[in-house]
Amino acid sequence: MVDISERSLEETIQRLLLAGGPDADGSGPSVARERPSDYGEPWPAAPGGFRLRTSDDYDRLLCLIPRDAIDFVLATQPKIWQRLQEHYGAETRVRFLGRLSKEITSRGTLDVLRNGIKDAGCRFDLSYARPSSTLNPDVQKLHAANVFSVARQLRYSEKTGNSLDLVLFLNGLPIFTAELKNHFTGQDIEHAKRQYKTDRDPKEPLFKFGRCLAHFAVDPELVAVTTRLQGAGTIFLPFNQGRFGGAGNPPVPPTRVAYATAYLWERIWARDSVLNLVRQFIHIVEEEDDNGKKTGETSLLFPRYHQLDSVRRLVAHAREHGTGQRYLIQHSAGSGKSNSIAWLAHQLSVLHDDADRRVFDSIVVITDRKVLDRQLQRTVRQFEQTLGIVENIDKTGKQLKEALEAGKTIIVTTLQKFPVIAATVGDLPGTRFALIVDEAHSSQSGESTKKLKEVLATTTLEEAEREEEEAGEDLEDAIVEAMRKRGRLPNVSTFAFTATPKSKTLELFGVKTPDGRFEPFSLYSMRQAIEEQFILDVLQNYTTLKIYWNLLKKIEDDPHYDRDKASYLLQSFVGLHEHAVGKKVEIMLEHFHQQVAGRIGGRAKAMIVTRSRLHAVRYRLEVDRYLRDRKYPYKALVAFSGEVKDGGVSFTEAGMNGLPEAQTA
């Protein structure tokens, strides 16, 4: 029988982390995965190499392990240390450690690990990233000198005797903590979360925001993570691989003796993986209000498992295979797509091959809104570690063409300029591009595609319905068509993000399986998003409204009627009828007012999704009328592209909202 006690879990993790290092005493279990990766591992399977530390090694006042910090600096920067000694003499060690702790308190561990510290005119690095190639042995030596250590049952407090199950350190600085629970004693991940919320004082120096980068709640089946402890208000997010398309982790094969959560300490906590997290993924976010102004609040962003896995595999595949590739990333709503795109764009922009050559000269991020998607634009720019590498192009095609020809590092633009992109990248065979398409489909009645094809704004319901029927054309169709016309360009790789790809999109961008099917390169399903509670299950939260109407003419008696088309148009006519719209608005707004508005601390919102832009205009007008008549304290916004004419009156999004599109994009 396998021992799954908490002590055994701790010992298993420790044994694997120490494997291959000076304190090794064995090896851990193998990892359980739902299925082997078809695209190779993004990081060499090299867990272990950690050093074992105890509470005696940990300085509770400084919140670090002094010997590891000093050992790292002496091994990598001895000449700079010698200069510091000339300044401080016998006090060098104490003064350096004091400065290091003060800088961490002031700037946070992440910034110190990335950018180092300065003391008495001496600058010290506090970590070295994994080199992009093996061409420079000096850089490899610096990377190899990073000191990874783990402490079990760490007594962290000067006030209490409390201890943490596990703490991981990088060059003496604490980066991850973990509380481990097991089912054998009737405890699970929820008990670990509760322990962090109730027994871990956020005022303790180790738990202050920015000191540790992440706190993990772990049991043999599940993992959750948070970056900020704030008592009962602490928010944990699931950090699991997914199980049969849903939440959780794949079952452990009966032929293996392992934990379902072994991927955490075998892959995520592997040394190079940790460095990659610190250097490329974990991110300080400066919060902004609805007007884009900074609020002064900050948060620490740690990737969810599917984000980390997909970006790493995409980057690894691009590094190995170069340009000329196509990738489909099928990530549901609630997947954090903007963050995934930002991580991918920035990592592709600095990607080098084995010969230390850049894989891509320019990264082009394409969104499907006429006005640049503010969230995506803001996210990509916030992820900058070097100022000035992100260029937002939302004015002219000439501006975009010049940016492409100039080899700007990261360009964020809109679908309306896709023809310029397609033509320009094909005419620059010596320049290598990565095209990242944000949401390769649209629910805006094909408006993005019509803009692409320079079709004029819809003026009548009949035209709107005819456009709806034109092969269901939308952004996804436009991109597929453009890609097929241009063919596979050897200097261009395309990364298409979509929640619901059509079959032809799968065929063009997907990976062909041995049985002839096509599948996405990466999948985060709607089911998993629902089960992980990132989105609501609409099938459990909907109400049907039966609509009855009489046809004056039986369409089956008239051979000139297209039954499907007639039925579609009749439904649309009824849907746009003033009385029908009014009754639906009444039902929806009363439900919102009575049952929804008070949720999320009184900040709950509602969305009405319509079948066309004309429907959106009429619903917005009726919503405004109803709110005004009832004197309800709510306001409505509408979102649609271009101009809509109804009864001789022209409507635009900005005009109806009384706000520029830039504030609602």
DABELQUI-V423495 format. One record per backbone hydrogen bond with DSSP energy under -1.0 kcal/mol. NH is the residue of the N-H (numbers start at 1). CO is the residue of the C=O. Records with the same first field share a line. If there is no record, write none. Layout:
# DABELQUI-V423495
NH->CO, CO
This chain:
# DABELQUI-V423495
9->5
10->6
11->7
12->8
13->9
14->10
15->11
16->12
17->13
18->14
21->18
24->21
46->44
49->19
50->17
51->148
53->150
57->54
59->64
63->59
64->59
65->172
69->65
70->66
71->67
72->68
73->69
74->70
75->71
76->72
77->73
81->77
82->78
83->79
84->80
85->81
86->82
88->84
89->85
91->88
92->89
95->91
96->92
97->93
98->94
99->95
100->96
101->97
102->98
103->99
104->100
105->101
106->102
107->103
108->104
109->210
112->108
113->109
114->110
115->111
116->112
117->124
119->122
122->119
124->117
140->136
141->137
142->138
143->139
144->140
146->143
149->169
150->51
151->167
153->165
154->164
164->154
166->178
167->151
168->176
169->149
170->173
171->147
173->170
175->168
176->168
177->214
178->166
179->216
181->218
186->183
187->182
191->188
192->188
193->189
194->190
195->191
196->192
197->193
198->194
199->195
204->201
207->204
211->208
213->175
214->175
215->226
216->177
217->224
218->179
219->222
224->217
225->237
226->215
233->230
234->231
237->225
239->223
242->248
243->246
246->243
256->253
260->220
262->259
264->261
266->262
267->263
268->263
269->264
274->270
275->271
276->272
277->273
278->274
279->275
280->276
281->277
282->277
283->301
285->299
287->297
289->293
292->289
295->287
299->285
301->283
308->304
309->305
310->306
311->307
312->308
313->309
314->310
315->311
316->312
317->313
318->314
319->315
320->316
321->317
322->318
327->494
329->496
330->522
331->329
332->524
335->332
340->336
341->337
342->338
343->339
344->340
345->341
346->342
347->343
348->344
349->345
351->348
353->357
356->353
359->351
361->432
362->432
363->409
364->434
365->411
366->436
367->413
377->373
378->374
379->375
380->376
381->377
382->378
383->379
384->381
389->386
391->410
393->412
400->396
401->397
402->398
403->399
404->400
405->401
406->402
407->404
408->403
410->389
411->363
412->391
413->365
415->367
417->414
418->415
421->417
422->418
423->419
424->420
425->421
427->423
431->428
433->491
434->362
435->493
436->364
437->495
438->366
440->497
441->439
447->444
450->446
451->447
452->448
453->449
454->451
455->450
464->460
465->461
466->462
467->463
468->464
469->465
471->469
473->470
478->474
479->475
480->476
481->477
482->478
483->479
484->480
485->481
486->482
487->483
492->489
493->433
494->325
495->435
496->327
497->437
498->329
506->502
507->503
508->504
509->505
510->506
511->519
513->517
516->513
519->511
521->328
522->328
524->330
529->525
530->526
531->527
532->528
533->530
534->529
535->529
538->536
540->537
541->538
557->554
558->555
561->558
566->562
567->563
568->564
569->565
570->566
571->567
572->568
573->569
574->570
575->571
576->572
581->577
582->578
583->579
584->580
585->581
586->582
587->583
588->584
589->585
590->586
591->587
592->588
593->589
594->590
595->591
596->592
597->592
599->596
603->600
604->599
616->612
617->613
618->614
619->615
620->616
621->617
622->618
623->619
624->620
625->621
626->622
627->623
628->624
629->625
630->626
632->627
644->651
645->458
646->649
649->646
651->644
656->652
657->653
658->654
663->660
664->661
665->661
